Amino acid sequence: MLIDISPLFKYKQYRYLYFGQTISTLGSMITYVALPYQIYQLTHSSLAVGLMGTVELAPLLITSFLGGHYADQLDRRKVLLYSEFGLCLGSITLVLNSLAAHPSLTLLYCVAAAMSALNGFHRPALESLTPRLVKAEDLHSISALTTLKGVTGTVVGPALAGLLLGTIGLSATFMIDALTYGLSILALSQLKDISVRSEGNSSPIEGIKEGLRYAWSRPELLGSYLIDFVAMIFGMPMALFPAFADNHGGTKVLGLLYAAPSIGAVMATLASGWTGKVQRLGAAIAVSAVVWGIGITLFGSLPNFWAALAFLGLAGIADAFSGMFRMTLWNRTIPDRLRGRMAGLEMLSYMSGPLLGNAESGLVAAAFGTQASIVSGGILCIVGVALCIVLLPAFWKFRANFSPES
């Protein structure tokens, strides 16, 4: 069954949100490539580029909690608007800095940190707003459309960034990102105010505590967060792609390594119509993560490059299905008043896992070699998922056959 795009025709408000966010996601992925490119051009240091990940993670650890709290207290549309306005200013700052005679490296790190902090407010508001715009029976289709938006951005954005950097230059490339935010802000301005029925105006600390207590009380949520975290820490070998490419043809195959998981994810999303019939969401998430681990293990094990690349694509397919099942679980079960805070927790696992995974894979590769790092990471992913199933049996047995409370 093909992906169900009917919500784009049924819900005008959702259509504005979806296309606005698709455009801004594309722009963000352009800057995702252009910003480290500029840092490397200024420093000729991979360490300086890697430091950007640490700079981005630190503020995100704080604002993802705060962003989740305020998404549950304030008008989510306005939180999105203010966040995108700030992100647009960040892109404009990158434009101005790139035009300077001597661009500031310190300013690049500051802008990266500020934009990461703003994303801590942006994503919880976006994820908690979306279910308010559609009916419950369409939430599985929304999950697939959201995944399609993300993977399309990861495929098209970096490729477009490379083309733009080589033709119109760095400053104009950053300007295109700023323009995409402007278009997204225009789309968001068409939405109606989305008020949240909060139970009083609790302080941020109390609001965050309530969210953590709720997550701890729901094993299906804990399982979805933990499995994604485990899969990304142990089974995310992107930091090893350059070294892997050196052993299989050099730079001419490097792009294929980065593209393969995203291409697999696009294939999965386009064929996702059947996912709406799945009720054993806990089991579906776990099985998808195991397939991811198998794909990564075989990717690192096989001597033939094309066979290895195929299993890397398989890992991308599994990751996409896992993401769709996780999103459907959250949308179907989390009460509206807590969606922002739960989205903040999800964001921590989603964002911090790959960053820590790159560090883990790099350390193991330095000690035992690239192949050992990839293969051991895939195996540890499978083992970690198995442990999650054993420790959280309610997650494995969970059936999503009810609607979230209002």
Backbone torsions as a table, in degrees:
resi	resn	phi	psi	omega
1	MET	NA	134.7	-178.8
2	LEU	-79.6	165.5	179.8
3	ILE	-59.5	140.7	179.9
4	ASP	-91.4	112.6	180.0
5	ILE	-103.3	10.4	-176.0
6	SER	-59.5	-31.7	178.8
7	PRO	-59.1	-27.2	179.0
8	LEU	-67.0	-24.6	178.7
9	PHE	-95.4	-26.4	-175.3
10	LYS	-82.5	-30.1	-170.9
11	TYR	-124.2	106.5	-177.9
12	LYS	-62.6	-43.5	-178.9
13	GLN	-62.4	-43.7	179.1
14	TYR	-64.5	-37.0	180.0
15	ARG	-61.6	-43.3	176.2
16	TYR	-59.4	-46.9	-178.0
17	LEU	-63.0	-45.7	-174.2
18	TYR	-64.3	-49.0	-176.5
19	PHE	-70.9	-34.5	175.7
20	GLY	-63.1	-43.4	-179.3
21	GLN	-73.2	-30.7	175.4
22	THR	-61.8	-43.1	179.9
23	ILE	-66.2	-46.2	-177.7
24	SER	-70.1	-31.3	175.1
25	THR	-63.0	-41.7	177.7
26	LEU	-60.9	-44.7	177.7
27	GLY	-63.0	-40.6	179.7
28	SER	-62.3	-38.8	179.7
29	MET	-70.4	-27.3	174.2
30	ILE	-65.0	-46.7	178.0
31	THR	-68.0	-30.5	177.2
32	TYR	-55.7	-32.3	177.4
33	VAL	-90.9	-41.7	-172.8
34	ALA	-68.9	-36.9	-176.6
35	LEU	-66.1	-52.4	176.0
36	PRO	-63.4	-29.6	175.9
37	TYR	-61.0	-44.6	179.7
38	GLN	-66.8	-39.9	178.4
39	ILE	-60.5	-42.0	179.3
40	TYR	-67.7	-37.6	177.8
41	GLN	-63.4	-33.6	-179.5
42	LEU	-78.9	-32.5	-170.9
43	THR	-114.4	-24.4	-172.8
44	HIS	53.9	37.8	-177.0
45	SER	-132.4	121.5	174.9
46	SER	-67.8	-30.5	177.1
47	LEU	-62.6	-42.2	178.8
48	ALA	-62.7	-37.0	176.9
49	VAL	-67.5	-44.9	179.8
50	GLY	-63.3	-30.4	179.6
51	LEU	-62.1	-26.7	-179.8
52	MET	-59.9	-35.3	178.2
53	GLY	-61.8	-40.8	177.5
54	THR	-66.5	-41.9	179.2
55	VAL	-61.7	-36.9	-179.0
56	GLU	-77.0	-35.1	-175.4
57	LEU	-69.4	-40.2	-174.7
58	ALA	-56.0	-54.0	179.8
59	PRO	-68.1	-29.2	-179.4
60	LEU	-64.6	-33.1	179.1
61	LEU	-61.2	-28.9	-179.9
62	ILE	-89.1	-50.4	-171.2
63	THR	-74.1	-22.6	177.8
64	SER	-64.2	-35.6	175.2
65	PHE	-70.5	-47.0	180.0
66	LEU	-65.0	-41.4	179.7
67	GLY	-62.2	-40.4	176.9
68	GLY	-63.1	-41.0	179.4
69	HIS	-62.9	-48.8	-175.8
70	TYR	-72.8	-25.1	174.4
71	ALA	-66.4	-25.5	177.9
72	ASP	-92.1	-4.8	-178.2
73	GLN	-112.7	-29.0	-171.1
74	LEU	-116.2	176.7	175.3
75	ASP	-68.0	116.4	-174.0
76	ARG	-64.9	-33.6	177.3
77	ARG	-61.7	-41.7	-179.6
78	LYS	-69.4	-37.8	176.4
79	VAL	-60.1	-41.5	177.2
80	LEU	-63.9	-45.6	-178.7
81	LEU	-60.0	-48.1	-179.0
82	TYR	-64.5	-38.9	179.6
83	SER	-64.0	-44.5	-178.4
84	GLU	-69.5	-33.3	175.6
85	PHE	-63.2	-42.9	177.2
86	GLY	-64.6	-40.3	178.0
87	LEU	-64.7	-37.1	176.9
88	CYS	-63.0	-42.5	176.4
89	LEU	-62.3	-36.5	176.8
90	GLY	-62.2	-42.6	178.4
91	SER	-65.3	-39.2	178.0
92	ILE	-64.5	-37.1	176.3
93	THR	-62.4	-39.7	176.9
94	LEU	-63.5	-37.3	176.8
95	VAL	-61.6	-50.5	-176.9
96	LEU	-63.9	-40.2	179.5
97	ASN	-64.8	-38.9	-179.1
98	SER	-69.3	-21.9	179.1
99	LEU	-83.9	-12.7	-178.1
100	ALA	-68.9	154.1	178.7
101	ALA	-61.3	-37.4	178.4
102	HIS	-131.5	87.8	-178.7
103	PRO	-55.8	142.3	-176.1
104	SER	-88.5	121.2	175.4
105	LEU	-67.5	-39.3	179.0
106	THR	-60.7	-40.9	179.0
107	LEU	-64.5	-36.4	177.7
108	LEU	-61.2	-43.8	178.2
109	TYR	-65.4	-39.4	-179.7
110	CYS	-64.9	-42.8	178.9
111	VAL	-66.2	-41.6	178.2
112	ALA	-59.5	-43.2	179.1
113	ALA	-65.8	-42.6	-179.0
114	ALA	-65.3	-42.0	-179.7
115	MET	-69.1	-34.7	175.1
116	SER	-64.5	-41.5	177.7
117	ALA	-61.8	-41.9	178.9
118	LEU	-65.1	-34.3	176.5
119	ASN	-63.3	-27.0	175.2
120	GLY	-64.4	-25.2	174.2
121	PHE	-91.2	-34.5	-173.4
122	HIS	-67.3	-52.9	-171.7
123	ARG	-66.5	-44.4	176.9
124	PRO	-59.6	-40.0	178.6
125	ALA	-64.2	-41.6	-179.2
126	LEU	-65.6	-48.5	-176.2
127	GLU	-68.4	-32.5	179.5
128	SER	-82.7	-21.5	178.3
129	LEU	-76.9	-39.7	-171.7
130	THR	-54.6	-47.5	-179.0
131	PRO	-63.5	-18.7	178.6
132	ARG	-74.6	-14.4	-173.5
133	LEU	-98.7	-6.8	-176.6
134	VAL	-134.5	168.0	176.9
135	LYS	-84.3	156.9	-174.0
136	ALA	-59.2	-35.7	-176.5
137	GLU	-68.5	-12.2	-179.9
138	ASP	-102.5	5.8	-175.0
139	LEU	-66.4	-32.7	178.3
140	HIS	-66.7	-36.1	177.1
141	SER	-68.4	-36.0	177.6
142	ILE	-62.7	-39.3	179.1
143	SER	-61.0	-43.3	179.9
144	ALA	-67.2	-41.4	179.1
145	LEU	-64.7	-38.6	178.1
146	THR	-64.5	-42.3	177.0
147	THR	-63.1	-41.7	178.7
148	LEU	-60.5	-41.9	177.9
149	LYS	-59.5	-45.1	-177.6
150	GLY	-67.5	-47.2	-176.1
151	VAL	-72.1	-30.8	175.3
152	THR	-63.3	-40.6	177.4
153	GLY	-63.4	-39.0	-178.5
154	THR	-73.0	-22.5	176.9
155	VAL	-86.7	-51.5	-173.4
156	VAL	-78.0	-40.1	-174.6
157	GLY	-57.5	-56.7	179.9
158	PRO	-61.1	-39.1	178.5
159	ALA	-63.4	-42.4	179.0
160	LEU	-66.5	-36.9	178.8
161	ALA	-61.1	-44.5	178.5
162	GLY	-61.1	-40.5	178.7
163	LEU	-65.5	-44.0	-177.9
164	LEU	-67.2	-43.6	179.9
165	LEU	-60.8	-34.5	-178.4
166	GLY	-82.8	-11.2	-176.4
167	THR	-116.8	-56.8	-174.5
168	ILE	-99.0	-10.1	175.5
169	GLY	94.0	171.9	-172.7
170	LEU	-66.4	-47.8	-175.8
171	SER	-61.8	-45.2	-179.9
172	ALA	-67.1	-32.3	177.7
173	THR	-64.3	-46.4	176.3
174	PHE	-62.0	-36.5	-179.6
175	MET	-63.9	-36.0	177.8
176	ILE	-63.0	-38.8	175.9
177	ASP	-61.3	-43.7	178.2
178	ALA	-60.7	-40.0	179.6
179	LEU	-66.3	-36.3	178.7
180	THR	-65.5	-35.6	175.4
181	TYR	-65.3	-38.3	178.1
182	GLY	-61.1	-41.8	178.2
183	LEU	-66.6	-38.8	178.4
184	SER	-65.7	-40.5	177.6
185	ILE	-61.7	-40.2	177.4
186	LEU	-61.6	-41.8	178.4
187	ALA	-65.9	-42.5	180.0
188	LEU	-64.6	-31.0	-179.8
189	SER	-66.8	-15.2	178.8
190	GLN	-83.8	-11.1	-179.4
191	LEU	-80.0	151.9	174.4
192	LYS	-77.9	158.3	175.3
193	ASP	-60.6	134.9	-180.0
194	ILE	-112.2	95.6	-179.9
195	SER	-78.4	151.3	-179.2
196	VAL	-113.6	130.8	179.3
197	ARG	-83.5	79.8	-178.5
198	SER	-86.1	154.0	179.3
199	GLU	-92.6	77.9	-177.8
200	GLY	80.7	169.6	179.5
201	ASN	-103.2	82.3	-178.4
202	SER	-72.0	158.7	176.5
203	SER	-68.8	159.2	178.2
204	PRO	-55.5	-40.8	-178.9
205	ILE	-62.7	-46.6	179.7
206	GLU	-66.0	-39.1	178.8
207	GLY	-62.9	-42.3	179.4
208	ILE	-66.0	-41.7	178.5
209	LYS	-60.5	-42.3	179.0
210	GLU	-61.2	-42.4	178.8
211	GLY	-63.3	-42.1	179.0
212	LEU	-65.6	-40.2	177.9
213	ARG	-62.4	-41.4	-179.2
214	TYR	-64.9	-45.7	180.0
215	ALA	-60.3	-40.7	-179.2
216	TRP	-65.7	-28.3	-178.5
217	SER	-83.0	-7.7	-176.1
218	ARG	-117.2	96.0	-176.6
219	PRO	-60.6	-29.3	179.2
220	GLU	-67.4	-33.0	176.1
221	LEU	-72.0	-45.6	178.6
222	LEU	-57.9	-42.8	179.9
223	GLY	-62.2	-41.5	-179.4
224	SER	-65.5	-38.2	178.6
225	TYR	-69.9	-46.9	-174.3
226	LEU	-66.4	-41.5	-178.2
227	ILE	-65.5	-41.8	177.3
228	ASP	-62.9	-41.6	-179.5
229	PHE	-63.0	-46.1	179.8
230	VAL	-62.0	-45.4	-178.0
231	ALA	-62.5	-38.7	-178.0
232	MET	-76.1	-36.2	-180.0
233	ILE	-68.0	-49.3	-172.9
234	PHE	-92.2	-27.3	-173.0
235	GLY	-111.9	21.5	-179.3
236	MET	-110.3	95.7	-173.1
237	PRO	-97.9	21.4	-173.3
238	MET	-59.6	-32.1	179.0
239	ALA	-65.3	-17.8	-177.7
240	LEU	-97.1	-1.9	-177.7
241	PHE	-59.3	-43.7	178.3
242	PRO	-59.2	-43.1	179.0
243	ALA	-66.9	-40.4	177.7
244	PHE	-62.0	-41.9	-179.5
245	ALA	-63.8	-36.0	179.5
246	ASP	-59.2	-29.5	-179.1
247	ASN	-88.9	-3.9	-174.2
248	HIS	-137.8	30.9	174.3
249	GLY	123.0	-5.0	175.7
250	GLY	78.6	-150.4	-171.9
251	THR	-64.0	-23.0	-177.8
252	LYS	-68.1	-17.8	177.7
253	VAL	-109.7	-5.8	-176.9
254	LEU	-61.0	-44.1	179.7
255	GLY	-60.9	-34.1	178.9
256	LEU	-64.5	-36.0	179.7
257	LEU	-64.7	-43.8	179.9
258	TYR	-70.0	-31.5	-175.6
259	ALA	-81.3	-29.6	-171.5
260	ALA	-56.4	-49.3	179.1
261	PRO	-61.8	-37.5	-179.6
262	SER	-69.8	-38.5	176.9
263	ILE	-64.3	-41.8	175.1
264	GLY	-60.4	-40.3	179.6
265	ALA	-65.3	-38.9	177.1
266	VAL	-63.1	-44.0	178.8
267	MET	-59.6	-44.0	179.9
268	ALA	-63.4	-42.5	-176.9
269	THR	-66.4	-40.9	-179.8
270	LEU	-66.9	-22.1	179.9
271	ALA	-111.0	35.6	-170.6
272	SER	-99.3	8.3	-175.2
273	GLY	-58.4	-31.2	-177.6
274	TRP	-72.1	-19.3	-173.3
275	THR	-64.5	-23.6	179.6
276	GLY	-66.7	-15.9	-179.9
277	LYS	-88.5	-7.4	-176.0
278	VAL	-80.8	123.7	176.1
279	GLN	-105.3	-29.2	177.9
280	ARG	-78.8	70.1	-173.6
281	LEU	-68.1	-35.5	177.9
282	GLY	-60.8	-48.2	178.7
283	ALA	-64.1	-38.6	-179.5
284	ALA	-64.0	-40.4	177.8
285	ILE	-64.5	-44.9	-178.0
286	ALA	-64.6	-45.6	-179.7
287	VAL	-62.6	-41.3	178.7
288	SER	-60.8	-41.4	179.7
289	ALA	-66.8	-36.7	177.1
290	VAL	-65.0	-42.2	177.7
291	VAL	-63.1	-38.5	173.8
292	TRP	-56.5	-48.7	179.9
293	GLY	-61.6	-40.5	177.8
294	ILE	-63.7	-43.8	179.7
295	GLY	-60.5	-43.2	179.8
296	ILE	-67.7	-40.4	179.0
297	THR	-60.3	-46.7	-179.4
298	LEU	-71.1	-32.9	174.8
299	PHE	-57.5	-43.4	-179.5
300	GLY	-79.1	-19.1	-173.4
301	SER	-90.4	-34.9	-170.1
302	LEU	-77.9	133.8	-179.3
303	PRO	-75.5	-27.0	-179.4
304	ASN	-78.9	123.6	-174.3
305	PHE	-60.3	-44.5	-174.1
306	TRP	-69.9	-35.6	175.0
307	ALA	-66.1	-42.4	177.4
308	ALA	-61.5	-41.6	179.9
309	LEU	-63.2	-37.2	178.7
310	ALA	-62.0	-40.4	179.7
311	PHE	-73.9	-26.8	172.3
312	LEU	-66.3	-38.6	174.0
313	GLY	-63.5	-39.5	176.2
314	LEU	-59.7	-41.2	177.1
315	ALA	-59.9	-39.3	177.3
316	GLY	-64.0	-38.3	176.0
317	ILE	-61.1	-47.3	-179.4
318	ALA	-63.4	-40.2	179.9
319	ASP	-63.4	-39.5	179.4
320	ALA	-65.0	-44.5	178.3
321	PHE	-64.4	-40.1	176.9
322	SER	-58.9	-44.3	179.3
323	GLY	-62.9	-40.1	179.2
324	MET	-66.1	-42.9	-180.0
325	PHE	-66.0	-40.4	178.4
326	ARG	-62.3	-45.1	-178.4
327	MET	-64.4	-39.6	177.9
328	THR	-64.8	-41.1	178.1
329	LEU	-59.4	-47.1	-178.9
330	TRP	-63.9	-45.7	-176.3
331	ASN	-66.0	-31.7	-176.6
332	ARG	-83.9	-21.6	-169.8
333	THR	-119.5	-24.5	-174.6
334	ILE	-82.1	128.8	177.0
335	PRO	-60.7	146.1	-176.8
336	ASP	-56.8	-37.1	-176.1
337	ARG	-68.3	-13.8	-178.1
338	LEU	-115.8	2.1	-173.2
339	ARG	-62.9	-37.2	179.7
340	GLY	-62.7	-46.5	-177.8
341	ARG	-67.5	-38.3	177.5
342	MET	-67.8	-35.2	176.2
343	ALA	-65.5	-34.6	176.2
344	GLY	-63.4	-42.4	177.2
345	LEU	-65.3	-41.5	178.2
346	GLU	-61.5	-38.3	-179.4
347	MET	-62.8	-37.1	178.6
348	LEU	-62.0	-45.4	180.0
349	SER	-67.5	-38.0	-176.8
350	TYR	-69.3	-39.7	-174.7
351	MET	-88.6	-40.3	-175.1
352	SER	-78.2	-30.5	-179.6
353	GLY	-55.7	-53.5	179.7
354	PRO	-62.3	-37.8	179.4
355	LEU	-64.2	-44.6	177.5
356	LEU	-69.5	-33.3	178.7
357	GLY	-63.8	-39.7	177.1
358	ASN	-62.3	-40.4	178.3
359	ALA	-65.2	-44.3	-179.0
360	GLU	-62.3	-47.0	-177.9
361	SER	-66.2	-35.7	178.4
362	GLY	-66.5	-41.0	179.4
363	LEU	-65.3	-44.2	-179.7
364	VAL	-66.6	-38.6	178.7
365	ALA	-63.9	-38.4	179.2
366	ALA	-64.6	-32.3	-177.5
367	ALA	-87.4	-38.3	-170.3
368	PHE	-126.6	-5.4	179.2
369	GLY	107.7	159.3	-175.9
370	THR	-63.3	-48.8	-177.7
371	GLN	-62.3	-42.8	179.7
372	ALA	-62.1	-38.1	-179.9
373	SER	-65.4	-46.2	-178.9
374	ILE	-64.9	-48.2	-176.5
375	VAL	-65.6	-46.2	-179.6
376	SER	-63.8	-35.9	178.1
377	GLY	-63.8	-42.4	178.1
378	GLY	-63.7	-41.9	179.8
379	ILE	-65.8	-44.1	179.2
380	LEU	-64.0	-31.9	175.2
381	CYS	-60.9	-47.3	-179.9
382	ILE	-62.2	-44.5	179.6
383	VAL	-63.5	-42.9	180.0
384	GLY	-62.5	-40.0	177.5
385	VAL	-64.4	-42.1	178.6
386	ALA	-59.9	-41.5	178.8
387	LEU	-64.2	-39.7	177.7
388	CYS	-60.8	-39.6	179.6
389	ILE	-65.1	-42.1	-179.5
390	VAL	-66.9	-43.8	-176.3
391	LEU	-76.9	-24.5	-178.5
392	LEU	-127.8	69.8	-178.1
393	PRO	-61.7	-29.8	178.6
394	ALA	-64.7	-30.1	176.1
395	PHE	-65.9	-46.7	-178.8
396	TRP	-61.9	-36.7	-175.9
397	LYS	-88.4	-5.0	-171.1
398	PHE	-61.2	134.0	174.3
399	ARG	-119.3	127.6	178.8
400	ALA	-94.7	80.3	-178.9
401	ASN	-117.7	28.0	177.2
402	PHE	-144.3	164.5	-178.7
403	SER	-94.7	155.6	177.3
404	PRO	-67.0	150.7	176.0
405	GLU	-69.9	153.6	-177.1
406	SER	-84.7	NA	NA
